[in-house]
Amino acid sequence: MDIHTDFAVIGGSYAGMSAALQLARARRQVTVIDAGVRRNRSVDEAGSTSHGFLSRDGVAPAQLWREARAQLLQYPTVRWIEGQAEQARVLPSGELAFEVAGQLLVARRVVLATGVRDALPAVPGLAERWGKSVFHCPYCHGYEVGGGAIGVIAASPLAHHHGLMLPDWGPTTLFLNGAYVPSESDLADFARRGTQIEATPVLRIDGFADVVLADGRTVPLQGLFTQPRTSPASPVAQQLGCTLADGPMGPYVQVDAMQQTSVANVFACGDGARAAGSIALAVADGAMAGVAAHRASML
């Protein structure tokens, strides 16, 4: 039996629930489809916590998610379906359709909050420490390094950005690892910030966050940062024909100031609709997407 709903939110993480909350509070019928794969699940697996979200600083991401979901489901117009949205298409009526667990979900308007996948540099030991002692966002995890020694494993030219930012959180060494060649101007910038440059290739990561170099040296560190390559976690935006933008970390869904995509009645929010993000930014984008989708339904 087909499922018909006023609004569908594809993705039940922070951005998606924030969008759904605005629609629920407008007393509109909203169906959330959630595949259960949060981008920051590795932080929970490592026993770490989330930071930078006002009033919830230092709370485990899973706890934030559980509490938000429980609050959202108190609204009687919200339906939650666990599953993967697939085979997205625009119907001749202008409605949006998705295959979910063998059923057809049809919605008048859709908010895409499908997120991204991270591809880490191929350095042995790096992936096992992702979310525990290896991160990508200084604002989310830099403070917890406690002013100790920090390493940056270069994976792209964005290493320049990390190399300039991170000295505010602790003494920083940038490991070029053959992935980034700084210009003379870059080197001058690093010297000004006190960033140390290490050109010897990285062999592996040991211990908590110790970098073992190809020449046998080990550099002990309190934390590591790198630049993952991101890609859409779901193909539904492309299936609907949404325009993608090329960001410094990877492609993302292009939206306007109201989170409207290039496709009518389709909005997008969260990490999959911005060049870089965090929980706080995802929640803000989701709120805007939910409000905008509701306003569009009145036109």
Buried (B, 14 or more C-beta within 10 A) or exposed (E): EEBBBBBBBBBBBBBBBBBBBBBBEBEBBBBBBBBEBBBBBBBBEBEBBBBBBEEBEEBBBBEBBEEBBEEBBEBEBBBBBEBBBBEBEBEEEEBBBBBBEEEEBBBBBBBBBBBBBBBBBEBEBBBEBBBBBBBBBBEBBBBBBEEBBBBBBBBBBBBBBBBBBBBEBBBBBBBBBEBBEBEEEBEEBBEEBEBBBBEBBBBBBBEEBBBBBEEEEEBEBBBBBBBBBBBBBBEBBBBBEBEBEEBEBBBBBBBEEEBBBBBEBBBBBBBBBBBBBBBBBBBBBBBBBBBBBBEBBEE
